[in-house]
Amino acid sequence: MKFHPVYLFLVLPFACLCWVPLYNRIEPSLFGIPFFYWYQMLWTILGAFCILPVYIYEERRRK
């Protein structure tokens, strides 16, 4: 398997969630939910969107 830049999308959620000092705070809250929690919930959705281009690339490469 050769490296392709599309795989860098997989590093983005990993890096953003491993760097805890970035989101280790309470404010800004969203609907009463502290930033610490809703940031992680948001990355659940964003992580799926980061996987999507890799999936599309892999499916096109197999054909």
C-alpha positions as CSV (number, residue, x, y, z in Angstrom):
1,M,0.0,0.0,0.0
2,K,1.5,3.3,-1.1
3,F,1.0,6.5,0.9
4,H,-1.6,8.9,-0.5
5,P,-2.4,12.3,0.9
6,V,-6.0,11.4,1.5
7,Y,-4.9,9.3,4.4
8,L,-4.0,12.5,6.3
9,F,-7.7,12.9,6.9
10,L,-7.4,10.0,9.4
11,V,-4.8,11.9,11.4
12,L,-7.0,15.0,11.9
13,P,-9.6,13.6,14.4
14,F,-6.8,11.6,16.2
15,A,-4.7,14.7,16.7
16,C,-7.5,17.0,17.6
17,L,-8.8,14.6,20.3
18,C,-5.4,13.6,21.7
19,W,-4.4,17.3,22.3
20,V,-6.5,17.6,25.5
21,P,-5.3,21.1,26.6
22,L,-7.0,22.4,23.5
23,Y,-10.5,21.6,24.8
24,N,-10.0,21.1,28.5
25,R,-12.4,24.0,29.6
26,I,-16.0,24.7,30.4
27,E,-16.8,27.7,28.3
28,P,-18.3,28.2,25.8
29,S,-21.1,26.0,26.7
30,L,-23.7,24.8,24.2
31,F,-27.3,24.3,25.6
32,G,-25.7,24.0,29.0
33,I,-23.2,21.3,27.9
34,P,-19.6,22.3,28.8
35,F,-17.2,22.7,25.9
36,F,-15.2,19.7,27.0
37,Y,-18.1,17.3,26.2
38,W,-19.7,18.9,23.2
39,Y,-16.3,19.2,21.5
40,Q,-15.8,15.4,21.8
41,M,-19.3,14.7,20.6
42,L,-18.8,17.0,17.6
43,W,-15.6,15.1,16.6
44,T,-17.7,11.9,16.5
45,I,-19.6,13.4,13.6
46,L,-16.5,15.1,12.1
47,G,-14.6,11.9,12.4
48,A,-17.1,10.1,10.2
49,F,-16.7,12.9,7.6
50,C,-12.9,12.5,7.7
51,I,-13.2,8.8,7.0
52,L,-15.5,9.3,4.0
53,P,-12.9,10.6,1.5
54,V,-10.6,7.7,2.5
55,Y,-13.4,5.2,1.9
56,I,-14.2,6.7,-1.5
57,Y,-10.5,6.7,-2.5
58,E,-10.2,3.0,-1.4
59,E,-13.4,2.0,-3.3
60,R,-12.2,3.7,-6.5
61,R,-8.7,2.2,-6.2
62,R,-10.2,-1.4,-6.0
63,K,-12.1,-1.1,-9.2
